[in-house]
């Protein structure tokens, strides 16, 4: 039961970080399309990359907790 809760929390974190990543990607793409200055584009790109890395870590955590849960609970 503990791994089910851990998987659920990891799943929620992954979904939230993925949605945040999509919004940051949209913000970066719109700024690039509108010709924003280089400093703003660099900052948005760093934020997007950071959120992408967090999303990848959350995905790995979610997959690992799911596999452990399935191994223990069938």
Residue pairs with C-beta under 8 A, 6 or more apart in sequence:
3 65
3 68
3 69
3 72
3 73
4 69
4 73
6 65
6 69
7 62
7 65
7 66
7 69
10 58
10 61
10 62
10 65
11 62
13 58
13 61
13 62
14 55
14 58
14 59
14 61
14 62
17 51
17 54
17 55
17 58
18 55
18 58
20 51
20 55
21 48
21 51
21 52
21 54
21 55
24 44
24 47
24 48
24 51
25 48
27 44
27 48
28 41
28 44
28 45
28 47
28 48
31 40
31 41
31 44
32 41
36 44
